[in-house]
Amino acid sequence: MQYGYKKQVNLHYEETLEKTREELQKEGFGVLTEIDVKATLKKKLNVDFDNYIILGACNPPFAYQALQAEEDIGLLLPCNVIIYETGGKTFVSAMLPTVAMSMVENENLRGIAVQVEEKLKKVIDNI
């Protein structure tokens, strides 16, 4: 099952991270959390890992609508966007809210998930 929308980009990792933040903001998303996986794995396990960051993106109006439809939906929020390097290539990927929300049996979430997914795909496409 495909659960993410991914694109290889022709930018360096840092440029991709900056551009991703800009595009998220254009679509009404803020970054609530940021996990530097490379730094965390080095600190906690003393292992080397490629550049890899997880951004927890939130679009407040959509998050509010989702919470009104389903209080426990916070378990699936925020929307994760990842930027990583592997084999000398840089990738950016976003979760597919329609897939994540499909496990919740609440039809009121479907329309919200579709709208958020369209915005996240636009973010990825514009990088």
N, C-alpha and C positions, 0 to 999 in steps of 0.2 A: 504494500500500500504506500503510495506516495503521500508524504505528509509535509513536504516542504517545497518551496518554489525557489530554485537555485539558478545562479548565473555565474559563469566565469567572467571576470572583468580584466581589462587591459590597463589596470592601475596597480601601483604598489599598495601594500597592505595599509599603510597609514593614510594614503590618499583615499582608499576605498572606505576606511572608517569615517573619515571626515565627510566624504560625499554622502555616505549612508545617513549620517546624522542630519545633514542638510535636507536630504530628500524626505526623511521621516518628518522633519519639522514642517516642510511644505504641505504634507498630507495631514497635519494636525496631531502628530504623535510627539510625545515627549519621551525621553529615556529615563525610566525610573530606577533601573538597575543596570550595572555593568560588571560583568565577570571576566577578568583577564585569566583565561584558563591556563595559558603558558606560565604566567607568574605564579598562579596558585599551585600548579603541579610542581613547580620548582621549589617553592617555599615548603609545601606540605610533604612532598615525596622525594624531593631532590632529584627529579627526573627532568630531562630536556624534552620540550614539545614545541611544535611549530606555533607560529603566531595564531592565536584563536581567541576571539572575544565574543561574548554573548551579551547582546543588548536587550533589556526588557523594555519594550516599547508600549506606550499606552496612549490611546486616543480617548480623553476623558468623556466626551459625550457618548461615544459608543460603549465605553466601559460602564457608564451609569445606566444606559439602557439595558445592557446585559445583566447587571446586578439587580435591576428592577424585575427582570424576567425570571431570574434564577439566582437566589442569594448565594448559593454555594459555587457559583461560576468563578469566583475568585481563585479557586483551585487551578483554573486554566488560564489565568491572567498573570502577568501581562503577555503580550505577543512577543515571542522570542525572534530576534534577528541575529544571525551569526555572520561574522566575517573571519575568514581564515586563509592561511597559506598552506599549500601542500605541493611538493614537487616543483617548487618555483612558480606556481600559479596561485592566483588570488581568486577566492570565491565569496559570494555574498548570497545568503539564503534567508528566507522568512518562513515561519510556520504557516500552514494553511488552516485558518480558523474554521472553515467548513468541515474539515476532517476532525479537528479537535472537538468542535461543538457537536459533531454527529453522535458522539457517545452519550450525550445528554439528551434524554427524551423530553425535549421541550421545544415545540414547534416555533415558539416566539423567538428563539435564538437564531433560527435559520436565516432570516433576513438580515439580521445584524452581522452574522458571520460572513455572509456574501458581500456586504458593503465593506467590511473591514478587509476582507481578502482582496477585493479589487484595489483598495488603497495600498496594501502591502505589495501587491504585484506591480503597481505603478512605481512604487519606491524602487524596487529591484530593477525594473525595466529602465529607469532613468539614471542608473549608475553606469 
